[in-house]
């Protein structure tokens, strides 16, 4: 049985499942022009991915992107945890974009010395908003004590990555999907 080493509270675990269909070249092409393919559907058990209580409730997560089409994955999630487990993980992407735009505007404004105060102001505003956005998201995650709100699923043809802050869930995914485990971090 694969063993998941325990980390400090709040640390992320990743269990990567892979089938023989996985190919770096195929994923490169899918990323460039789009496409689809089958991926391993992880067996996640019957305990809530957030609070670890037994549940018969499930929630569907569609891991599709603008380039990769995939079928939804059902995961166990009790009614009490619906409000604080997110189904998208765009916070980091939006904050990164805001940071880049803000710094770019600030630097561009300083370089051309045209309405420098306005451009630097716009740039700083975008950087500050990105920071507040990330801080709010992290505060919301920490506000639910005893829960593991960090849960992400990522798929490519032949590959599925389950990321979580829940050690019990990571261990269960590794055990239930032992024949597909490619890597555990």
N, C-alpha and C positions, 0 to 999 in steps of 0.2 A: 504494500500500500504506500502511495506517495505521502510524505509527511510535510506539513506546512509549518515552518518554524515560527514561533510566536514572536511578535514585534511589540513595540510600545503602543499604548492606547492611542487610537486615532491614526495609526500608520496604515498604509494601503497594502493589500495583498493582491497579487495577480495570479490567476490560474489560466494558462493558455492551453487550449485544446486544439488539436490539429489532426486532420485526416490525410489520407494519401493524395487527395485531390489538391492539396495546398501547393502552390507554385509561386515563387517570387515574381517570375516573369508574367504570369497570368494576372497577378494582383497589380503589377505595374501597368499593364494594358487596361485593366478595369478602372484603375485610378485615372488614367489619361483620357479614355474615351467612354467609360461607363460600361455597365454590364451587370452580370449576376452570376449566380452559381450556388451550389449547396454548401452549407457550412454545418459544423456539428452543433446540434441543439443541446445545451448543457442540461443535465438532470440536476435540479436545484433543491429537491426534497419537498417537504411539506411544512417547514417552519418558516415563519416570516423572515425575509432577508434583513429586516431592520431590527426587530425586537426579539427575535428567536422564539416567539410563541407559536404553538401548533395552530395552523389555520387551513381552512379549505378554500379561502379566498385566493384568487390570483389576479394579476394585472398583466395586460399585454404590453410589451415594449417592442416597438418597430425600430430595428437598428439600421434601417435603410438610410442612405445619404443621397445627395444629388447625383452621385456617380455609381453607387452600388445598391442594387435592389436585393432585399432579403425579406424572408417571411418573419412575422412577429414571433417573439419568444414570450411565453407565459412564465411569470415568476410568482412565488408565494408572497403575498403582502396582505396583512390584516387590515381591517377597516380603520383602526386607530392610527396606522402609519401612512395611510394614503396621502394625508396633507403635507407630510414633510419628506417623502421620498420623491425625488425629481425624476421625470422621464426624459429630460434632455440635459445635456451637459455643455451648454453654450456659454456659460458664464466666463470661463477662462478664455474662450475664443473672442468673445465680445470685448472683454477687458484688454486683451492683447491688441486687438484692432484699435481700440480707443487710445491705448498707450502709444502705438505707432503713429496714428493720425495726429495725436496731440504733440508728440515730440517733433514730428515732421513739420507741422504748421509753425511751431515755435522756432525751429531752426531756419525754416524758409523765410519767416518774417524777419528774423535777425539778419539773414544774408542779404535780402534785397532792401532792407531799411525802408520799406514802404509800409506805412501804417504799422510800424513795428509793435507798438503797444497793443493794437487790436489783434494782430496775428499771434503774438506771444500770449495774450490773454485767452484767445480761443484754444491755443495749444495747452496752456496750463489748465484750463477748464476741462478739456477732454481727459487729461491725465488724472486730475482730481476725481472726476466722475467715474473713471475706470476703477480707481482705488476704492471709492465708496461702494461701488457695485460689488467688488470682490469681498470687501469687509462685511457687507450686509449678508452676502451669501454664506460666508464662513460663520458669522454670528448665528444665523438661522440653523446651520448644521449643528453647532455646539449647544444650542438652546434645548435640544431634546436629549436630556441626560439618560443614559442607559440604552440608547438606541444607536444603531449604526446606519446613519443616513447616507453614507458614501456607498453607492452601488452603481456600477457601470458595466454595460455589455458592448463589446465591439466585435464586428464580424467582417471577414473577408472570405472569399471562396476557399473552403477547406480549413478555415481557422475561426475560432471564437475565443475572445478574451473576456474573462470574468474578473472585474476589479471590484474590491470591496474593502471596507474598514472592519469587517466582521470576521474574526479568526475562525469561529465555528463554521460559518458559511464557506469560507475558503477551503477548510479541511474537508467538509462534506462534499463540495464540488470535486475536489481532487479524488476522494474515495469513490464517489458514484460514477465518475468518468475516468477511472484509472487507465483504461486502455487507450484513451485519447490524449492524456496529459503529455504536453510537449515541454512545458516549462512552468516552474512555480517561483514566484518572486515575492 
